């Protein structure tokens, strides 16, 4: 996962909510980088808009901020789960999450 420690951004774990058949579900946490909580929320909303899923997913939970160096250390030492970066998920990946719940 190795984060760029020079960019001055913090790490946030976000969990997205979504509905399938009127039942609310949540994704596993995903990692994003941002300046602060407000910026993190904005990053998530913009990303969901870009991949055309802003109406289908919403922020259910957001943690942080975590110092990138400390966060990476905790991941490397097994003290923290290694979650995927939100930016690595495509529209198809998110749609697969929804379709997996439908079956």
C-alpha positions as CSV (number, residue, x, y, z in Angstrom):
1,X,0.0,0.0,0.0
2,X,2.9,2.3,0.7
3,X,1.7,5.9,1.0
4,X,3.4,9.0,-0.3
5,X,4.6,10.5,3.0
6,X,5.7,13.8,1.3
7,X,2.3,15.1,0.2
8,X,1.2,16.2,3.7
9,X,-2.2,14.5,3.5
10,X,-3.8,12.3,6.1
11,X,-5.3,8.8,5.8
12,X,-9.0,8.2,6.3
13,X,-10.9,5.0,6.4
14,X,-14.4,5.4,4.9
15,X,-17.2,2.9,4.9
16,X,-19.9,3.4,2.3
17,X,-23.6,2.6,2.7
18,X,-25.9,1.3,-0.1
19,X,-29.3,-0.3,-0.3
20,X,-30.4,-3.5,-1.9
21,X,-34.1,-4.4,-1.8
22,X,-34.7,-1.6,0.8
23,X,-32.1,-3.1,3.1
24,X,-29.1,-0.9,4.0
25,X,-25.7,-2.5,3.7
26,X,-22.1,-1.3,4.1
27,X,-18.9,-1.8,2.2
28,X,-15.7,-2.8,3.9
29,X,-13.6,0.2,4.8
30,X,-11.8,1.9,2.0
31,X,-8.7,4.2,2.2
32,X,-8.6,7.8,1.0
33,X,-6.1,10.6,1.5
34,X,-7.2,14.1,2.3
35,X,-6.4,17.3,4.3
36,X,-9.1,16.9,6.9
37,X,-12.5,15.3,7.4
38,X,-14.4,17.9,5.3
39,X,-11.9,17.4,2.4
40,X,-12.3,13.6,2.9
41,X,-16.0,13.8,2.5
42,X,-15.6,16.0,-0.5
43,X,-13.1,13.6,-2.1
44,X,-15.6,10.7,-1.6
45,X,-18.6,12.6,-3.0
46,X,-16.6,13.8,-6.1
47,X,-15.3,10.3,-6.7
48,X,-18.8,8.8,-6.5
49,X,-20.1,11.5,-8.9
50,X,-17.3,10.8,-11.4
51,X,-18.2,7.1,-11.5
52,X,-21.9,7.9,-11.6
53,X,-22.8,6.3,-8.3
54,X,-23.4,9.3,-6.1
55,X,-27.1,8.4,-5.6
56,X,-26.4,4.7,-4.9
57,X,-23.6,5.0,-2.3
58,X,-23.2,7.4,0.6
59,X,-20.7,7.8,3.5
60,X,-21.8,5.6,6.4
61,X,-18.7,6.1,8.5
62,X,-15.4,8.0,8.3
63,X,-12.4,7.6,10.6
64,X,-9.2,9.5,11.0
65,X,-7.2,11.4,10.4
66,X,-4.3,9.1,10.6
67,X,-0.7,10.1,10.1
68,X,0.4,8.3,6.9
69,X,3.7,7.1,8.4
70,X,2.1,5.8,11.5
71,X,-0.8,4.2,9.6
72,X,1.7,2.4,7.3
73,X,3.6,1.2,10.3
74,X,0.5,-0.2,11.9
75,X,-0.4,-2.0,8.6
76,X,3.1,-3.4,8.2
77,X,3.1,-4.7,11.8
78,X,-0.3,-6.3,11.4
79,X,-2.0,-3.9,13.9
80,X,-4.3,-2.5,11.3
81,X,-6.2,-4.2,8.4
82,X,-4.8,-3.5,4.9
83,X,-7.8,-2.0,3.1
84,X,-8.0,-1.1,-0.5
85,X,-7.8,2.5,-1.8
86,X,-11.2,3.8,-2.9
87,X,-9.6,5.2,-6.0
88,X,-8.7,1.7,-7.1
89,X,-12.4,0.8,-7.3
90,X,-14.2,1.4,-10.6
91,X,-17.9,1.8,-11.2
92,X,-18.0,-1.9,-12.1
93,X,-16.4,-2.8,-8.8
94,X,-19.0,-0.9,-6.9
95,X,-21.8,-2.4,-9.0
96,X,-20.5,-5.9,-8.2
97,X,-20.8,-5.1,-4.5
98,X,-24.5,-4.3,-5.1
99,X,-25.1,-7.3,-7.3
100,X,-23.5,-9.7,-4.8
101,X,-26.0,-8.6,-2.2
102,X,-28.9,-9.2,-4.6
103,X,-28.2,-12.9,-5.0
